[in-house]
Amino acid sequence: MKKEKIILTGDRPTGKLHIGHYVGSLRRRVELQDSGLYDRIFVFEADGQALTDNIDNPSKVRSNVMEVALDYLSVGLDPSRTTLFIQSQVPELCELSFYFLDLVSVARLQRNPTVKTEIGMRGFGEGIPAGFFTYPVSQAADIAAFRATHVPAGEDQEPMIEQCREIVRRFNHIYGPTLVEPEIMLPDNSACMRLPGTDGKAKMSKSLGNCIYLSDSADEVERKVRSMYTDPGHLRVSDPGKIEGNCVFTYLDAFCRPEHFGRYLPEYASLDELKAHYRRGGLGDMKVKKLLAAVMQETLEPIRQRRAEFEKDIPSVYEILRKGCEQAREVAAATMSDVRRAMRINYFEDMSLIDEWQSAGKEE
């Protein structure tokens, strides 16, 4: 029997998605969807995980569920080929998380480098919410419930996927082969690993105001590109410039294609040629930014147009999410039926338990 190839991936709905999300995951999800190589693709909004550090501000999560759904649809995710759903609407995920918590130690969670990094970024101190601390367990349940074989993610998520594999492996060891160990699918382009903010900071962040959002207007994109961090030592056009750490060139690595030069900067044959000129001096930042702005507008304009169409009929987007949640719950429920059977806690389905209890009573 052919083994199904299943993808599961998602995002925390704490804000509109930006081009870092697009380069790091969204663009590839559409490519995987269109490839026809996978039997099922699930993309979900992890609102439950988002609440672990926003429990006192649930409206932030609630208001962004529709924003993220619009972003998904605008980049080209097709609900007829990709199941879009909301985590909290599939209660089987909570049940599986509950069982998984018994398969991992506190010490193991404390050693997870991704968890340590995230905790440090949020500055919890001694007040780490238990839900946030254990979110690798919740993530493992999300993956296992859909029997995902492949999880597209950045290299920073490798410890999370390995933790999931460990939990699944232990479950299968104790209860028999029931769940699937997933594989991580890393980006194949180094420029897509982590796109920096427009200010040169390591990470795009809404709070830092250094994001270009997929929903930004053409004028907003133009403004943000023009103010982008470059090489602070490149003061005059004649000065040699640095490519490393220069956001404009990092973004060009991620978005620019050879055909863009023919359309927007025909005096250069390739990005390598443009970089060489910048390094030796004689090329101004504004000329390079003008190229990037044109490339970004070409990339984002179809996304903006699709989003505008979906925004005209929000009830239909709501219906897409509702149907996706129903489909996701059906799959997760089937997995949980197998999990309960393996754990022998399907008390009212396994009639052999009656005989066991009856026999035990007679022996007493």
C-alpha positions, -999 to 999 in steps of 0.1 A, spaced: 0 0 0 14 34 -10 24 56 19 6 89 18 27 121 16 11 147 39 22 183 47 13 203 77 24 238 85 10 270 99 14 304 115 4 321 148 -23 348 140 -8 376 159 -6 401 130 -7 404 93 18 383 74 48 401 58 73 393 31 95 375 55 66 349 59 62 349 21 99 342 14 103 318 43 71 297 39 41 310 20 57 310 -15 69 275 -10 36 263 3 20 274 -29 47 257 -49 42 224 -29 4 227 -34 8 232 -72 34 204 -75 8 176 -72 33 155 -53 14 155 -20 -18 136 -11 -30 162 15 -18 196 26 -30 212 58 -22 249 66 -35 261 99 -37 292 121 -22 283 155 -45 306 176 -42 283 206 -4 287 206 -8 324 200 -29 327 232 -1 312 253 16 346 254 -15 367 246 -40 353 270 -47 388 285 -53 402 250 -74 376 231 -88 403 208 -53 405 192 -55 369 181 -92 370 172 -89 400 150 -59 386 131 -75 352 123 -93 368 93 -62 388 83 -41 357 81 -68 339 62 -69 367 36 -31 365 34 -32 328 28 -58 331 0 -41 362 -16 -8 344 -21 -25 315 -39 -34 289 -14 -64 271 -28 -90 257 -4 -99 230 -29 -64 216 -27 -52 228 7 -71 225 39 -71 258 58 -82 255 94 -80 271 129 -63 252 156 -87 259 184 -116 245 164 -101 210 164 -105 199 200 -88 166 193 -55 185 192 -59 194 229 -67 158 238 -36 145 220 -15 172 236 -27 160 270 -14 125 264 18 137 248 26 157 279 32 124 297 58 114 271 83 143 276 101 155 307 104 191 320 142 188 317 139 179 280 117 209 273 141 231 291 169 219 268 150 228 236 170 256 221 141 271 202 120 273 234 150 289 253 154 315 225 116 323 223 114 327 261 145 350 261 129 372 234 97 376 253 115 384 286 92 362 308 117 359 336 102 336 362 67 341 349 68 317 319 33 306 312 31 268 313 12 267 280 41 286 263 67 264 279 50 233 266 42 245 232 66 220 215 42 193 229 12 211 214 31 215 181 39 178 181 2 170 186 -7 192 157 17 173 134 9 138 147 -29 143 146 -27 148 108 -1 120 103 21 146 86 51 131 68 66 165 59 68 198 78 81 228 58 100 250 83 131 271 88 163 258 104 153 274 137 125 249 139 146 218 136 147 213 174 109 214 175 105 188 148 131 166 165 112 169 197 80 158 178 99 128 164 110 118 199 75 120 213 60 100 184 88 75 187 81 70 224 44 67 219 49 40 192 74 22 214 50 20 243 17 15 224 27 0 191 31 16 156 3 42 155 17 76 146 40 89 119 75 105 125 77 136 103 105 150 83 115 187 82 116 204 48 142 232 50 142 260 25 165 253 -5 175 289 -9 198 304 18 182 338 12 149 324 23 161 311 57 154 344 76 147 377 59 159 406 81 138 437 89 141 468 67 162 484 94 188 457 93 176 440 125 178 402 125 141 397 126 110 414 111 87 425 139 55 445 140 66 462 172 99 474 156 80 487 126 105 471 102 81 449 81 68 451 46 34 435 48 18 415 20 -12 438 23 8 471 21 -2 495 -6 21 503 -34 30 537 -18 38 520 15 61 495 -2 78 523 -21 84 543 11 97 514 31 121 503 3 135 539 0 142 540 38 158 506 39 191 500 57 221 496 33 258 500 40 264 529 65 299 533 51 287 538 16 284 576 19 291 587 -17 283 570 -50 320 566 -57 326 547 -24 330 509 -25 300 493 -8 294 462 12 269 435 2 270 416 34 244 429 59 230 452 33 192 446 34 186 458 -2 209 431 -16 195 405 8 160 412 -4 172 412 -41 187 377 -34 153 366 -22 131 382 -49 151 392 -79 151 370 -110 173 373 -142 144 386 -163 139 416 -139 171 432 -152 157 433 -188 126 451 -175 140 474 -149 178 477 -152 189 466 -187 225 479 -183 232 449 -160 231 413 -171 226 398 -136 225 404 -99 261 392 -96 271 420 -120 252 446 -100 268 434 -68 303 436 -83 297 472 -94 284 481 -59 315 466 -43 340 485 -64 321 518 -61 303 540 -86 268 527 -79 244 546 -57 220 532 -31 190 548 -46 195 532 -80 197 498 -63 166 506 -42 147 517 -73 154 482 -88 142 465 -56 111 486 -54 102 476 -89 108 440 -82 87 441 -50 58 459 -67 58 432 -94 57 405 -68 32 421 -45 7 436 -69 -11 403 -78 -13 394 -41 -28 428 -34 -54 424 -62 -64 389 -50 -67 401 -15 -90 430 -26 -113 405 -43 -116 383 -13 -122 413 10 -153 420 -10 -169 389 3 -158 382 39 -186 357 45 -172 334 18 -138 335 35 -155 327 68 -171 297 51 -138 285 37 -124 284 72 -155 267 86 -154 240 60 -116 236 65 -121 231 102 -147 204 96 -124 186 72 -94 189 96 -115 177 126 -126 146 106 -90 136 100 -78 144 136 -108 124 150 -98 93 130 -62 96 143 -75 100 179 -97 69 175 -65 50 166 -46 66 196 -73 56 221 -74 21 207 -36 18 210 -37 32 246 -67 9 254 -88 38 267 -115 33 241 -136 19 269 -170 18 252 -158 6 218 -136 -23 229 -160 -50 240 -132 -73 251 -128 -50 281 -161 -63 294 -147 -98 294 -116 -86 311 -135 -68 339 -158 -98 342 -130 -122 346 -112 -100 370 -143 -98 391 -147 -136 392 -111 -141 402 -116 -118 432 
